[in-house]
Amino acid sequence: MSKIKKFFGEVKYELKETTWPTAKEMRKNTLTVFGVVAFFAVFFFGVDSLITFLLNLL
C-alpha cells in the first residue's frame, strides 16, 4: 500500500512541475496539426489517383 501512496505522491508532484501550454499555443499547435493532416490527405489522394490512372492505362 505504501508503494501506491508513494507513486501517486510522485504523480502529483510531477503534475505540479509540468509547464502546460497556453490557450494561444494550443490553438497554434492544433491548427498546425490540422494543416499537416490536410496537406498529407490531399497529397496521398493525388498519388493514389495518379497510380490508379496509370494502372488503368495498362
ROMAR-985682 format. One line per field, with one value per atom (N, C-alpha, C, O): residue number from 1; chain; atom name; z, y, x. Coordinates in steps of 0.001 Angstrom, whole numbers, plus 524288, in hexadecimal, padded with zeros to 5 digits. Example, Ala and Ser with C-alpha at 12.3 -4.5 7.8 and 13.67 -1.06 7.14 Angstrom:
// residues 2
k = (1_1_1_1_2_2_2_2)
c = (A_A_A_A_A_A_A_A)
a = (N_CA_C_O_N_CA_C_O)
pz = (81E78_81E78_81E78_82111_81BA8_81BE4_81EBE_81F67)
py = (7E9C6_7EE6C_7F31C_7F309_7F736_7FBDC_8001E_80472)
px = (83386_8300C_83390_8379C_83232_83566_83264_83461)
This chain:
// residues 58
k = (1_1_1_1_2_2_2_2_3_3_3_3_4_4_4_4_5_5_5_5_6_6_6_6_7_7_7_7_8_8_8_8_9_9_9_9_10_10_10_10_11_11_11_11_12_12_12_12_13_13_13_13_14_14_14_14_15_15_15_15_16_16_16_16_17_17_17_17_18_18_18_18_19_19_19_19_20_20_20_20_21_21_21_21_22_22_22_22_23_23_23_23_24_24_24_24_25_25_25_25_26_26_26_26_27_27_27_27_28_28_28_28_29_29_29_29_30_30_30_30_31_31_31_31_32_32_32_32_33_33_33_33_34_34_34_34_35_35_35_35_36_36_36_36_37_37_37_37_38_38_38_38_39_39_39_39_40_40_40_40_41_41_41_41_42_42_42_42_43_43_43_43_44_44_44_44_45_45_45_45_46_46_46_46_47_47_47_47_48_48_48_48_49_49_49_49_50_50_50_50_51_51_51_51_52_52_52_52_53_53_53_53_54_54_54_54_55_55_55_55_56_56_56_56_57_57_57_57_58_58_58_58)
c = (A_A_A_A_A_A_A_A_A_A_A_A_A_A_A_A_A_A_A_A_A_A_A_A_A_A_A_A_A_A_A_A_A_A_A_A_A_A_A_A_A_A_A_A_A_A_A_A_A_A_A_A_A_A_A_A_A_A_A_A_A_A_A_A_A_A_A_A_A_A_A_A_A_A_A_A_A_A_A_A_A_A_A_A_A_A_A_A_A_A_A_A_A_A_A_A_A_A_A_A_A_A_A_A_A_A_A_A_A_A_A_A_A_A_A_A_A_A_A_A_A_A_A_A_A_A_A_A_A_A_A_A_A_A_A_A_A_A_A_A_A_A_A_A_A_A_A_A_A_A_A_A_A_A_A_A_A_A_A_A_A_A_A_A_A_A_A_A_A_A_A_A_A_A_A_A_A_A_A_A_A_A_A_A_A_A_A_A_A_A_A_A_A_A_A_A_A_A_A_A_A_A_A_A_A_A_A_A_A_A_A_A_A_A_A_A_A_A_A_A_A_A_A_A_A_A_A_A_A_A_A_A)
a = (N_CA_C_O_N_CA_C_O_N_CA_C_O_N_CA_C_O_N_CA_C_O_N_CA_C_O_N_CA_C_O_N_CA_C_O_N_CA_C_O_N_CA_C_O_N_CA_C_O_N_CA_C_O_N_CA_C_O_N_CA_C_O_N_CA_C_O_N_CA_C_O_N_CA_C_O_N_CA_C_O_N_CA_C_O_N_CA_C_O_N_CA_C_O_N_CA_C_O_N_CA_C_O_N_CA_C_O_N_CA_C_O_N_CA_C_O_N_CA_C_O_N_CA_C_O_N_CA_C_O_N_CA_C_O_N_CA_C_O_N_CA_C_O_N_CA_C_O_N_CA_C_O_N_CA_C_O_N_CA_C_O_N_CA_C_O_N_CA_C_O_N_CA_C_O_N_CA_C_O_N_CA_C_O_N_CA_C_O_N_CA_C_O_N_CA_C_O_N_CA_C_O_N_CA_C_O_N_CA_C_O_N_CA_C_O_N_CA_C_O_N_CA_C_O_N_CA_C_O_N_CA_C_O_N_CA_C_O_N_CA_C_O_N_CA_C_O_N_CA_C_O_N_CA_C_O_N_CA_C_O)
pz = (80000_80000_80000_7FDA3_8029E_802DC_7FD88_7FC5B_7FA44_7F504_7F1B2_7EEAA_7F251_7EF62_7F11E_7EDDF_7F62D_7F83E_7F64E_7F4D9_7F648_7F46D_7EEA1_7ECE9_7EB9F_7E603_7E4EC_7E1D1_7E777_7E67F_7E890_7E66E_7ECA3_7EE84_7EA78_7E9A9_7E7EC_7E3C9_7DF0A_7DC8E_7DDC6_7D963_7DA77_7D708_7DF26_7E0A7_7E03A_7DE4A_7E201_7E1C0_7DC12_7DABC_7D8C1_7D346_7D07C_7CD34_7D1B8_7CF4C_7D0CD_7CDA4_7D592_7D737_7D473_7D38A_7D31A_7D095_7CAA5_7C81D_7C87D_7C2E1_7C126_7C3A9_7BCD1_7BA7A_7B645_7B245_7B727_7B386_7AF76_7B0BA_7AA90_7A683_7A774_7A9D2_7A588_7A5FD_7A1DD_79E67_7A24D_79E86_7990B_79532_798B5_7939E_79126_78C79_79447_79251_7909A_78CAD_79384_7921A_78CF2_789B5_78C2C_78736_782B3_77EA6_7836E_77F56_77E1A_7798A_78224_78156_77EC8_77B67_78069_77E2A_77862_77530_77708_7718C_76E56_769D6_77095_76DD9_76CBD_7686C_77096_76FD8_76BA4_76836_76BE5_767E8_7627F_75EA8_76225_75D22_75AE1_7563A_75E20_75C52_75AB1_756B4_75DB8_75C5A_7572D_753E0_75674_75191_74CF1_748CE_74DAA_7497C_747DD_74339_74BB9_74A6E_74832_744F1_749DA_7479A_741CD_73E98_74076_73AFA_737F0_7338C_73A38_737A5_7366E_73204_73A54_73971_735DA_732F9_735FC_73245_72CBA_72930_72C01_726D5_72504_72083_7286E_72705_725C2_721F1_728F0_727FE_722CC_71FD5_721B3_71CBF_71822_7142B_7189A_71465_71377_70EFD_7179D_71710_714AB_7114A_71666_71438_70E6C_70B50_70CF1_70775_70439_70003_70637_70356_702DC_6FECB_706DE_706AA_702DB_7005C_7026E_6FECA_6F91A_6F596_6F833_6F2D9_6F103_6EC53_6F4BC_6F349_6F18C_6F02B)
py = (7FB54_80000_804E8_808D8_804B0_80950_80A8E_80F1A_8068B_8077C_80A78_80DED_80916_80BC1_8116E_814F2_81252_817A9_81ADA_81F65_8187F_81B2B_81C71_820BA_818A3_81972_81E25_8218B_81E59_822A7_827D4_82BF7_827A1_82C5A_82E77_83332_82AF4_82C8F_82E9B_83259_82C2A_82E06_8338F_836EA_83486_839B8_83DB3_84205_83C4D_83FC9_8410A_84593_83D13_83DE2_84144_8447A_84099_843D2_8498E_84D01_84A9C_85001_85253_8570B_84F16_850F0_8519E_8541B_84F6C_84FA0_85525_857D5_856C9_85BD2_85AD0_85869_85CA0_85BB3_86009_86488_85EC7_862CB_86691_86537_86B4D_86F32_86E07_86AC9_870B7_86FEC_87186_86F01_875AE_8777E_87362_87255_87119_86D07_86839_865C7_866E1_86258_86331_85FA5_867E9_8691F_868AF_86662_86AE7_86AC0_86521_863A6_861FF_85C89_85966_85620_85A6A_857A3_858F1_85576_85DF5_85F82_85D35_85BB4_85CEB_85A8C_854CD_852EF_85205_84C73_84BBA_84868_84ED4_84E5B_84FB7_84D37_8539A_85515_850C0_84F97_84E5C_84A16_84563_842EE_84424_83FBC_840CB_83D51_8458B_846E6_8468F_8448C_84889_8484C_842A9_84169_83F38_839D1_836FE_83381_83867_83601_83752_833E5_83C3D_83DDD_83B5F_83991_83B42_838ED_8332B_83174_83030_82A95_82986_825AC_82CE6_82C60_82D19_82A2A_830FD_831F0_82D74_82BD1_82B76_8270D_82244_81F8A_82137_81CBB_81D51_8198F_821FE_822E8_8222C_81FEB_8240B_82378_81DB8_81BF9_81AD2_81540_81256_80EFE_81396_8111F_81258_80EE0_81732_818BF_815C8_813D1_81574_812BC_80CE8_80A97_80A82_804F8_803EC_7FFD1_807A7_806F9_80765_8057A_809E1_80A39_804F6_803F1_801A9_7FC7D_7F90D_7F48C)
px = (8033D_80000_80367_801F9_807DB_80B34_80D89_80E90_80E63_8106D_80C75_80DDE_80786_80361_80302_80289_80338_802F2_8079C_80701_80C37_810E9_8105E_811B8_80E5C_80DAD_80A28_80B8B_8059A_801FF_80421_802EA_80741_809D8_80DA7_80DFA_8108A_81421_8113C_812F4_80CD9_809A3_807BE_807FF_805E0_80401_8086B_80797_80D0E_81190_812E8_813C9_81313_81470_8106A_811D7_80B71_80768_80801_806E5_809BD_80AA8_80F5C_80F88_8132F_817F3_81750_81A8E_8132D_81252_810ED_80DD4_81346_811ED_80DD6_80EFE_8091F_804E1_804BE_805E1_8035C_8031D_7FE94_7FA9D_7FF4F_7FB25_7F6FA_7F7C2_7F296_7EE56_7F01B_7EEB4_7F329_7F51B_7F8B5_7F85A_7FC20_7FF9B_7FC8D_7FDDD_7F882_7F553_7F27D_7F236_7F05D_7EDC4_7F1A2_7F070_7F644_7FA3D_7FBC7_7FC1C_7FCB7_7FE35_7F9DB_7FAD9_7F507_7F095_7EFF5_7EF0F_7F06E_7F005_7F47C_7F3B3_7F918_7FD86_7FC75_7FD74_7FA75_7F946_7F51F_7F5B0_7F0EF_7ECDA_7EEF4_7ED7F_7F253_7F4A0_7F7FD_7F7A8_7FB34_7FE94_7FB4C_7FC64_7F756_7F3F0_7F123_7F0C3_7EF30_7EC85_7F04B_7EEE7_7F512_7F8FA_7F9FF_7F9EF_7FAF0_7FC21_7F763_7F801_7F2B5_7EE04_7EDA5_7EC9C_7EE7A_7EE47_7F2C4_7F200_7F769_7FBF1_7FB08_7FBDC_7F955_7F883_7F3E4_7F3E6_7EFF3_7EBA8_7EDB6_7EC4D_7F106_7F348_7F6B4_7F657_7F9FF_7FD5D_7FA13_7FB21_7F616_7F2B1_7EFD4_7EF5F_7EDEB_7EB2C_7EED7_7ED51_7F3A6_7F776_7F8C1_7F8F8_7F999_7FACD_7F633_7F6EC_7F182_7ECCB_7EC52_7EB20_7ED3C_7ED00_7F0F7_7EFBB_7F5CB_7F9E4_7F8C5_7F9E3_7F69E_7F54D_7F0D3_7F0A5_7ED3A_7E8DC_7EAA2_7E7F9_7EF17_7F12C_7F348_7F3A5_7F4A9_7F6B6_7F27B_7F371)
